[in-house]
Amino acid sequence: MQSWPATALPALPRAVSPAALTVHDSASGALREVQPDGPVARLYVCGITPYDATHLGHAATYLAFDTLVRQWLDRGLEVAFVQNVTDIDDPLLERAARDGEDWTAVAERETALFREDMTALRVLPPTHYVGAVEAMEEIAAWVVRLLEAGAAYRVEEDVYFSVAAAEHFGTVSGYDLETMLALSAERGGDPQRPGKKDPLDPLLWLAARPGEPSWDSPLGPGRPGWHVECTAIAVDRLGGTLDVQGGGSDLLFPHHEMSAAHAEVGTGQWPFARAYVHAGMVGLDGEKMSKSKGNLVFVSRLREAGVDPGALRLALLSAHYRTDREWFDSTLEQGRLRLEAWRAAVRRTSGPPGDRLLTDLRAALAHDLDTPRALAVVDAWAQGDGGDAAAPALVRDAVDALLGVAL
């Protein structure tokens, strides 16, 4: 699947003895250093289901992981970054049926719109951008692998994964059984289906249903479950252990728990990720932004209204990636005013020392991607006086490379 174009990153002076880069690991509940074993950092971030893209919740999540990628690159690392597109799933089919459209047309249009939004927001593209449809053969092979390992079974013609087969099941989320059952029912599971060995066992392969798309496979015609899609796409490109598995906080369970369990059984390696990193939800008028609530704010519509993507990026980075936050018109206005002030500051002939700003900016982002602190560092520089003639150019490059904002 086609990704989107990358923006060129300015070269910055290399940091001397940089601070350890840490992120919050949901599995341990603590900050964890994310320094890969070798020269390549491996990141998997769950992508969109393209039936409504891209709302501000999506944008906030992908900006969080873009910030992480930029910190790795700034440290001289190569980043192997994989993102999927769930371009076949029930919500997509439901949207297409509602609107009287072909589901493939909806998926292609919304995926294209997502790419346009990511380009406008200057999000660095993944190394591999992979749709479930194009990966169908390898996903089916993963289901076969789990069946052959004795970790999967059939209920009628469908195939389910047995959570009992994964020794470390439950350690990603740390949730109790009651919470898992409630979230499974809420987030696409079917805990009440008769014939399952455990109510939490997730679907691996849905046998063909009348009137629904299906693909031939050794399992019979059908289509994959959601969780094994990400397992196959991630492991087949990044190996059995990732440095970071990322997504929104609503993916912690069941999605990341289940995909990790599939990987553990399929590869024999544990943990699937050294850190599970989750971005908070964006709310509007006191409620989480979601299609079901009809309160989505779309990046494309803001762009059509003339909003500078740089202002939108700063507005979203003004809250810490892990926090649930509210979106107000004033949030965007603050981003616009900040962008205006920064652009005015770098047009000056001199300013406060640029090397000090770069050091402080890197330190803020090294500590759990603290973008509010990073923005405050640049604010202070923009408001200060000084005689460093090289500072404006250095600050412009630093903000571009580390925060993704073009001044």
Protein Blocks (a to p, Z undefined) as FASTA:
>chain_A
ZZddddddddddddehiaddddddfklopacddddfblbdcddddddddfbccdfklmmm
mmmmmmmmmmmmmnopacdddddddfbcfklmmmmmmnopafklmmmmmmmmmmmmmmmn
opacdfbdcdfklmmmmmmmmmmmmmmnopaccehjbccddfklpmkgojlnopafklmm
mmmmmnopafkbghiabfklccfbdcddehiacdddfkopadddfklmmmmmmmmmnojb
dfbdcddfklmpmklmmmmmmmmmmnopacfbfbdcddddddeehiacdfklopaccfkl
mmmnopafklmmmmmmmpcfklccdddfklmmmmmmmmmmmmmmmmpmbdcdfklmmmmm
mmmmmngpiaklmmmmmmmmmmpgcjbfklmmmmmmmmmmmnopaZZ
